[in-house]
Amino acid sequence: MFAFEVLGNTRLKGEIQPQGAKNEALQVLCAVLLTQEPVTIHNVPQIRDVLKLIELLSLMGVEVKKIGSHSYTFQAREVDLEYLGTKDYAKKTQELRGSIMLIGPLLARFGRGFIPRPGGDKIGRRRLDTHFLGFQKLGAVFNYDYGQDVYTIEANQLKGTYILLDEASVTGTANIIMAAVLAQSKTTIYNAACEPYIQQLCQMLNRMGAKITGIGSNLLHIEGVSGLGGTTHTLLSDMIEIGSFMGMAAMTQSELTIKNANVAHLGQIPNVFERLGVQMEIRKDDIYIPAQEVCEIDTFIDGSILTISDAPWPGFTPDLLSIVLVLATQCKGTVLIHQKMFESRLFFVDKLIDMGAQIILCDPHRATVIGLGRQAQLRGISMTSPDIRAGVALLIAAMSAKGKSTIFNVDQIDRGYERIDERLNALGAQIKRFEVLN
């Protein structure tokens, strides 16, 4: 278990390269199970969740070769299905939310999948109904063992059909796509998630021989094929890390250039930060954030208080609402943050209130932030990271605060951000990592 000691009131300056997209990595890594041929993936982030999934694939029998600092080749010629019934498999999948996306490829290629309830962030209910309802529509038989908390799914041959998803779940959409590409005949998925992660997965599968159309929309058509081949795939830059750096630059009054930001794939992210008053300049595929003394929060055109809420893509991603909320505490003006998806994701605001922020937690989903316009600087405190995104939001708050802060449980941050302390220290931050002994 590790912690950060953060000396606040520091300004950053320089260039930073975002890591490869974590959420895309978890999807495309699971997709390597769909073929016996080699699949090479570049720009793989070296973060805990991704490395755990790579380790799990290796234990399942996938040949894994690291061919560069962020590049791997995978070949799933022989998958050990017996390993899926072991205690070790159960333990490792329960530590990783992304392991749920192993089910679709296993079901498509081997006719059965097995997984205990997966782990991940404790941010409220994260139901899996969408995944298994989709598999059942394709003809699979589902069973949930309440005593063992284990999911199993089986099918002799999946058959294409029309599927109207009950929610635009990103992982649910990915899982069902990966099952449907090897199903007999045509599958139509309506109300599909269409995030850049899903678009990248579909394009990768098409290069492997799948037949998917409608990519980028919420209506996908998939003509099933008998088999898939190998391919080479490069991950996008992580848009959540890019948004985190935008908020960090503005919060710490820093001059920062975010390199290779894949601007065309950022959707509403730049727009939302601009409405908080963040100045930025798009320079080809880089984003330049100038040092800015005060950001002024916009209002709606009738003068009413701005509301920022999450929504399915191309709406604003819920993974950045924590960053937006922290930044708003030092902007000038008032904003209502409405986190619609997860009912526990705003509970970290008590730490910000302890630091001196003026926030009213209206209910589990809404918080009103009264921006202080830097009239009262946040103060350093001791706190604990509850999940990946809140953890980075607290780190940003600590970097801008007066005095020293200690953040415990930064293992959560390490799940989603590669060497974040080293990379930020190279820009002028003062973050010290230390081990917490029990």
Secondary structure, DSSP 8 states (H G I E B T S, - for coil): -EEEEEE-S---EEEE---B-HHHHHHHHHHGGG-SS-EEEES----HHHHHHHHHHHHTT-EEEEEETTEEEEE-SS--GGGGGSHHHHHHHHT-GGGGGGHHHHHHHHSEEEEE------SS----HHHHHHHHHTT-EEEEETTTTEEEEE-SS-B--EEE-SS--HHHHHHHHHHHTTSBSEEEEES----HHHHHHHHHHHHTT-EEE-TTSSEEEEE--S----EEEE--B-HHHHHHHHHHHHHTT-EEEE-S--GGG-TTHHHHHHHTT---EEETTEEEE---S--B--B-TTS-BEEEE--STTS--GGGHHHHHHHHTTSEEEEEEE--S-TTTTTTHHHHHHTT--EEEEETTEEEEEEETTSS--B--EEE--SHHHHHHHHHHHHHSBSEEEEE-THHHHTTSTTHHHHHHTTT--EEEEE---
